[in-house]
Amino acid sequence: MFLTRNSFQAALLALLLALGLARHAHAGAQAYEPLAASVQAALHAAISDRAAPDTEFPSVDEKLSWLAEMSQRLDRRMPDQAARLEFLKTVYYEAKRAGLDPQLVLGVIQVESGFHKYAVSRAGARGFMQVMPFWVKLIGQKNNNLFHLRTNLRYGCTILRHYLDLEHGDLYRALGRYNGSLGQPDYPNMVRVAWERQWNWRPRVFQALQ
């Protein structure tokens, strides 16, 4: 567990998340760091690769179960059902593509932007995953729109994967880098709380009737 402070503070963080009051204070501000040419080329390739036409799930049952459950949890934040399903399918695809847990990505989005597509932080980070514009120049193309759903999620998931690799799988430090608050516990803790308490999900196990 990342939580290192007392239980009262943990409960307070959970309350803030539930009320949606913490999203602006913890918006992302990834710090610019020079990249090795090989890393820059790999990230550029990851951003540029075309998406699959549809999200691939392990099974139809799991797809229907995951989308139904996540859609129900998200309906108050995204009342439009069609937009909500498109969002969830894109989160699932881009997260899996980057080797991330889709529920973790939902936790990051909740803390970063509160699921506001056009959110802009004081530092200038944009969109659902609060991506800093310098990433477009660094690894993307100048016409990339960080408010576009798939573009924003692709950048965000690719960047988080990069930080995870940089930190040898240490999620606590990777999240700190993602938020521009490396070494400070509040942001990783809030993402962990959102991930585990609000977006945790396990596929149902169906047993054949005897």
C-alpha positions as CSV (number, residue, x, y, z in Angstrom):
1,M,0.0,0.0,0.0
2,F,1.1,3.6,-0.7
3,L,-0.7,5.1,2.2
4,T,1.9,6.3,4.7
5,R,-0.1,8.7,6.9
6,N,-2.8,8.1,9.5
7,S,-6.2,6.6,8.8
8,F,-8.0,9.9,9.2
9,Q,-6.1,11.4,6.3
10,A,-6.8,8.3,4.2
11,A,-10.5,8.7,4.9
12,L,-10.3,12.4,4.1
13,L,-8.7,11.6,0.7
14,A,-11.4,9.1,-0.1
15,L,-14.0,11.7,0.8
16,L,-12.5,14.3,-1.4
17,L,-12.4,11.9,-4.3
18,A,-16.0,10.9,-3.8
19,L,-17.1,14.5,-3.7
20,G,-14.9,15.4,-6.7
21,L,-13.2,18.2,-4.9
22,A,-9.6,17.2,-5.3
23,R,-9.4,17.0,-9.1
24,H,-8.1,20.5,-9.8
25,A,-5.5,20.6,-7.0
26,H,-3.8,17.5,-8.3
27,A,-3.9,18.2,-12.1
28,G,-0.9,16.9,-13.9
29,A,2.3,18.9,-14.7
30,Q,4.8,16.4,-16.1
31,A,8.3,18.0,-16.0
32,Y,10.2,18.2,-19.2
33,E,13.2,15.9,-19.2
34,P,15.5,15.4,-22.2
35,L,15.1,11.9,-23.8
36,A,17.7,9.7,-25.3
37,A,17.2,9.5,-29.1
38,S,16.2,5.8,-28.9
39,V,13.6,6.5,-26.2
40,Q,12.2,9.5,-28.1
41,A,11.9,7.3,-31.3
42,A,10.2,4.5,-29.4
43,L,7.7,6.9,-27.8
44,H,7.0,8.6,-31.1
45,A,6.3,5.2,-32.6
46,A,4.0,4.3,-29.7
47,I,2.0,7.5,-30.2
48,S,1.9,7.2,-34.0
49,D,0.8,3.5,-34.2
50,R,-2.8,3.2,-35.5
51,A,-5.4,2.0,-33.1
52,A,-7.4,-1.1,-33.6
53,P,-10.9,-0.5,-35.0
54,D,-12.5,-2.0,-31.9
55,T,-11.5,-2.8,-28.4
56,E,-10.5,-6.4,-27.8
57,F,-11.6,-8.1,-24.6
58,P,-10.7,-11.7,-23.5
59,S,-14.3,-12.7,-24.1
60,V,-17.7,-11.2,-25.0
61,D,-19.0,-11.9,-21.5
62,E,-16.1,-10.0,-19.9
63,K,-16.6,-7.1,-22.4
64,L,-20.3,-6.8,-21.5
65,S,-19.7,-7.2,-17.8
66,W,-16.8,-4.6,-17.7
67,L,-18.6,-2.0,-19.8
68,A,-21.9,-2.4,-17.9
69,E,-20.2,-2.1,-14.5
70,M,-17.9,0.8,-15.4
71,S,-20.7,2.6,-17.2
72,Q,-22.9,2.5,-14.2
73,R,-20.1,3.9,-12.0
74,L,-19.5,6.7,-14.4
75,D,-23.0,7.7,-15.4
76,R,-23.2,10.7,-13.1
77,R,-20.0,12.1,-14.4
78,M,-20.9,11.4,-18.1
79,P,-24.6,11.4,-18.6
80,D,-24.5,10.7,-22.3
81,Q,-24.5,6.9,-22.7
82,A,-22.9,6.8,-26.2
83,A,-20.1,9.2,-25.2
84,R,-19.6,7.2,-22.0
85,L,-19.3,3.9,-23.8
86,E,-16.9,5.3,-26.4
87,F,-14.8,6.8,-23.5
88,L,-14.6,3.5,-21.7
89,K,-13.8,1.4,-24.8
90,T,-11.0,3.9,-25.6
91,V,-9.6,3.8,-22.0
92,Y,-9.6,0.0,-22.1
93,Y,-7.9,-0.2,-25.4
94,E,-5.2,2.4,-24.8
95,A,-4.5,1.1,-21.3
96,K,-4.1,-2.5,-22.5
97,R,-2.1,-1.3,-25.4
98,A,0.4,0.4,-23.1
99,G,0.4,-2.6,-20.6
100,L,-1.6,-0.8,-18.0
101,D,-4.6,-1.8,-15.9
102,P,-7.6,0.1,-17.3
103,Q,-8.9,0.6,-13.7
104,L,-5.6,2.3,-12.8
105,V,-6.0,4.6,-15.8
106,L,-9.6,5.5,-14.6
107,G,-8.1,6.3,-11.2
108,V,-5.5,8.6,-12.8
109,I,-8.2,10.4,-14.9
110,Q,-10.4,10.9,-11.9
111,V,-7.6,12.5,-9.9
112,E,-6.1,14.4,-12.8
113,S,-9.2,15.9,-14.4
114,G,-12.3,14.6,-12.7
115,F,-13.3,13.2,-16.1
116,H,-13.5,16.6,-17.7
117,K,-12.5,16.3,-21.4
118,Y,-11.5,20.0,-21.7
119,A,-9.8,20.4,-18.4
120,V,-6.8,22.7,-18.4
121,S,-4.5,22.9,-15.3
122,R,-2.7,26.0,-14.1
123,A,0.5,24.6,-15.6
124,G,-1.2,24.1,-19.0
125,A,-1.8,20.3,-18.9
126,R,-4.8,19.3,-21.0
127,G,-7.6,16.9,-21.3
128,F,-8.7,13.8,-19.4
129,M,-5.2,12.7,-18.5
130,Q,-3.7,16.2,-18.2
131,V,-1.0,15.9,-20.8
132,M,1.5,18.7,-21.0
133,P,1.8,20.3,-24.5
134,F,5.5,19.9,-24.7
135,W,5.0,16.2,-25.3
136,V,3.4,16.9,-28.7
137,K,6.6,18.6,-29.8
138,L,8.8,16.0,-28.2
139,I,7.2,12.8,-29.4
140,G,4.2,13.6,-31.5
141,Q,3.1,15.7,-34.5
142,K,2.2,19.4,-34.4
143,N,-1.4,18.7,-35.5
144,N,-2.1,16.4,-32.5
145,N,-5.0,17.7,-30.5
146,L,-4.7,16.9,-26.8
147,F,-8.4,17.5,-26.3
148,H,-9.2,14.7,-28.7
149,L,-10.3,11.6,-26.8
150,R,-8.1,8.9,-28.3
151,T,-5.1,11.3,-28.7
152,N,-5.2,12.3,-25.1
153,L,-5.5,8.8,-23.8
154,R,-2.8,7.5,-26.1
155,Y,-0.4,10.2,-24.9
156,G,-1.3,9.8,-21.2
157,C,-1.0,6.0,-21.2
158,T,2.2,6.1,-23.3
159,I,3.8,8.6,-20.9
160,L,2.7,6.7,-17.8
161,R,4.2,3.5,-19.3
162,H,7.4,5.4,-20.0
163,Y,7.6,6.5,-16.4
164,L,6.9,3.0,-15.2
165,D,9.7,1.7,-17.3
166,L,12.0,4.5,-16.1
167,E,11.3,3.6,-12.5
168,H,11.6,-0.2,-13.1
169,G,8.0,-0.8,-12.3
170,D,7.7,1.3,-9.2
171,L,4.2,2.7,-9.6
172,Y,4.5,5.1,-6.6
173,R,7.5,6.9,-8.3
174,A,6.0,6.6,-11.8
175,L,2.8,8.3,-10.6
176,G,4.9,11.0,-8.9
177,R,6.7,11.7,-12.2
178,Y,3.4,11.7,-14.1
179,N,2.0,14.4,-11.8
180,G,5.3,16.3,-11.5
181,S,5.3,15.7,-7.7
182,L,8.0,13.0,-7.4
183,G,8.7,12.1,-3.8
184,Q,5.4,13.5,-2.4
185,P,2.9,11.0,-1.2
186,D,-0.4,12.8,-1.8
187,Y,-0.9,12.2,-5.5
188,P,0.1,8.5,-5.6
189,N,-2.1,7.9,-2.6
190,M,-5.1,9.6,-4.1
191,V,-4.7,7.5,-7.3
192,R,-4.4,4.3,-5.3
193,V,-7.5,5.2,-3.3
194,A,-9.5,5.9,-6.5
195,W,-8.2,2.8,-8.2
196,E,-8.9,0.4,-5.3
197,R,-12.1,1.9,-3.9
198,Q,-13.9,3.2,-6.9
199,W,-12.7,1.4,-10.0
200,N,-11.6,-1.9,-8.6
201,W,-13.1,-4.7,-10.8
202,R,-12.7,-8.5,-11.1
203,P,-14.2,-10.6,-13.9
204,R,-17.0,-12.7,-12.7
205,V,-16.5,-16.5,-12.7
206,F,-19.5,-18.3,-14.1
207,Q,-19.9,-22.0,-13.3
208,A,-21.8,-24.3,-15.6
209,L,-25.0,-25.6,-14.1
210,Q,-24.9,-29.3,-13.2
